[in-house]
Amino acid sequence: MDKQLGRMIRARAGSTKPVERFEVLSEVKKGDFIKRNSSGKVYVKGGYVRDWGTGDPRYSCTDADDMNIEVFWKPDMIVWVGFTY
């Protein structure tokens, strides 16, 4: 996927605030906070699950507020990162 895809810088140049932007899930570090959109639920990116059963590997993402909620997203999903949580 194109690295320029979905890049949106919301902070001014030279600002000390984190830069909020969209990124492809496969480029986000394990343990980072992510959202599906700018106003959505906050998740923590987990490990890479190769044996999904369907032959389609995915990343495990856990809800930041409730560790019992876990979702599995495709590596090419666009997610929101760099926000303050």
C-alpha positions as CSV (number, residue, x, y, z in Angstrom):
1,M,0.0,0.0,0.0
2,D,1.2,3.5,-0.8
3,K,2.9,5.1,2.3
4,Q,1.4,8.5,1.4
5,L,-2.1,7.0,1.6
6,G,-4.2,8.6,4.2
7,R,-1.5,10.8,5.7
8,M,-3.1,13.8,7.3
9,I,-1.1,16.1,9.5
10,R,-3.3,18.0,12.0
11,A,-0.7,19.7,14.1
12,R,1.2,22.9,13.1
13,A,4.8,22.7,12.0
14,G,7.1,23.0,15.0
15,S,4.4,22.1,17.5
16,T,5.2,19.8,20.4
17,K,1.8,18.1,20.3
18,P,1.7,14.6,18.8
19,V,0.9,14.5,15.1
20,E,-2.5,12.9,14.5
21,R,-2.6,11.0,11.3
22,F,-3.9,7.9,9.4
23,E,-1.5,4.9,9.0
24,V,-1.7,1.4,7.6
25,L,-2.1,-1.0,10.5
26,S,1.0,-3.1,9.5
27,E,3.2,0.0,9.9
28,V,2.0,0.8,13.5
29,K,4.2,-0.5,16.4
30,K,3.0,-3.2,18.7
31,G,1.5,-1.7,21.9
32,D,0.5,1.7,20.3
33,F,-2.9,3.1,20.8
34,I,-5.1,3.2,17.6
35,K,-8.6,4.0,16.5
36,R,-10.6,3.1,13.4
37,N,-11.5,6.8,12.9
38,S,-10.8,10.0,14.8
39,S,-13.8,9.7,17.1
40,G,-13.9,6.0,17.6
41,K,-13.1,3.5,20.3
42,V,-9.4,3.2,21.4
43,Y,-7.6,-0.1,20.9
44,V,-4.1,-1.3,21.6
45,K,-2.3,-3.1,18.7
46,G,-1.3,-6.6,19.6
47,G,0.5,-9.4,17.9
48,Y,0.4,-10.8,14.4
49,V,-1.9,-13.9,14.1
50,R,-0.7,-16.1,11.2
51,D,-3.0,-19.1,11.6
52,W,-6.4,-17.4,11.4
53,G,-8.0,-20.5,10.1
54,T,-9.0,-18.9,6.8
55,G,-5.5,-18.4,5.6
56,D,-5.9,-14.7,6.0
57,P,-3.4,-13.4,8.6
58,R,-4.5,-10.5,10.9
59,Y,-3.4,-8.4,13.8
60,S,-4.9,-8.7,17.3
61,C,-6.2,-5.4,18.7
62,T,-7.5,-5.2,22.3
63,D,-10.0,-2.6,23.6
64,A,-8.0,-0.1,25.8
65,D,-11.0,0.2,28.3
66,D,-11.9,-3.5,28.4
67,M,-9.2,-6.1,28.0
68,N,-11.8,-8.9,27.3
69,I,-12.7,-7.3,24.0
70,E,-10.4,-8.3,21.2
71,V,-10.8,-7.8,17.5
72,F,-8.8,-9.0,14.6
73,W,-8.0,-6.6,11.7
74,K,-6.4,-7.1,8.4
75,P,-2.9,-5.7,8.0
76,D,-4.0,-3.2,5.2
77,M,-6.6,-1.5,7.4
78,I,-6.2,2.3,7.7
79,V,-6.2,3.4,11.4
80,W,-5.9,6.7,13.3
81,V,-2.7,7.1,15.4
82,G,-0.8,9.9,17.2
83,F,-3.7,11.1,19.3
84,T,-3.5,11.9,23.0
85,Y,-5.2,9.3,25.2
